[in-house]
């Protein structure tokens, strides 16, 4: 009878040890998974941005969603000598699929003269520069509300500056009728 009790005790101890080990393994695995998830989340997911204009190596670059425009410029080899680096907010966060256009100093020459004239996107003759105007200035144009102004700015960010005033008709909702109302009030 003593042997049976000893055998049962040994079996119970083995079961207890086996159960104890597997619980510790589960806790360890769970901790490792949590640590791995935390590391992945803190790094940020990978996204793609298109850097073009006055950078040394224009192209599409894979960066972290936590990065800023300055990192995208650095990935593209930095500015060329012709770049107007001060014209872009390098501290802005990047987003997936974003196009980052770096204008030349020559392109921003009109912007500089318009700033001296008193407005961000308006010239001394009262015309609104559709390549540089902010949302509020664009909204002063006949038929351009908050939504269309935001669409104009988004278009510039994605495709670069307009090359002629008629290009504003590439914006959804701005057709010939609205263009005819604003064509004498805008410039590039």
DACOR-V77170 format. One record per residue. N is the residue number from 0. NEAR is the number of other C-alpha atoms within 10 Angstrom. Layout:
[[N NEAR] [N NEAR]]
This chain:
[[0 6] [1 7] [2 8] [3 9] [4 10] [5 11] [6 12] [7 12] [8 12] [9 12] [10 12] [11 12] [12 12] [13 12] [14 12] [15 11] [16 12] [17 11] [18 12] [19 11] [20 12] [21 11] [22 12] [23 11] [24 12] [25 11] [26 12] [27 12] [28 12] [29 12] [30 12] [31 12] [32 12] [33 12] [34 12] [35 11] [36 11] [37 11] [38 11] [39 11] [40 10] [41 9] [42 12] [43 13] [44 12] [45 12] [46 17] [47 18] [48 19] [49 18] [50 23] [51 20] [52 18] [53 22] [54 24] [55 18] [56 17] [57 19] [58 14] [59 18] [60 15] [61 13] [62 20] [63 17] [64 16] [65 15] [66 18] [67 17] [68 19] [69 17] [70 18] [71 23] [72 24] [73 13] [74 19] [75 20] [76 13] [77 18] [78 18] [79 15] [80 12] [81 15] [82 20] [83 18] [84 19] [85 11] [86 14] [87 14] [88 11] [89 15] [90 11] [91 11] [92 13] [93 23] [94 17] [95 15] [96 13] [97 17] [98 20] [99 23] [100 21] [101 24] [102 21] [103 19] [104 18] [105 12] [106 16] [107 17] [108 12] [109 16] [110 23] [111 16] [112 16] [113 22] [114 16] [115 11] [116 15] [117 11] [118 20] [119 18] [120 27] [121 25] [122 20] [123 13] [124 9] [125 15] [126 18] [127 27] [128 24] [129 25] [130 26] [131 24] [132 20] [133 19] [134 19] [135 12] [136 18] [137 25] [138 17] [139 14] [140 18] [141 13] [142 16] [143 19] [144 15] [145 13] [146 11] [147 18] [148 23] [149 17] [150 16] [151 26] [152 20] [153 14] [154 17] [155 19] [156 15] [157 15] [158 13] [159 18] [160 18] [161 19] [162 10] [163 11] [164 17] [165 15] [166 13] [167 22] [168 15] [169 12] [170 15] [171 10] [172 13] [173 16] [174 13] [175 13] [176 10] [177 16] [178 19] [179 12] [180 12] [181 18] [182 16] [183 12] [184 18] [185 21] [186 20] [187 18]]
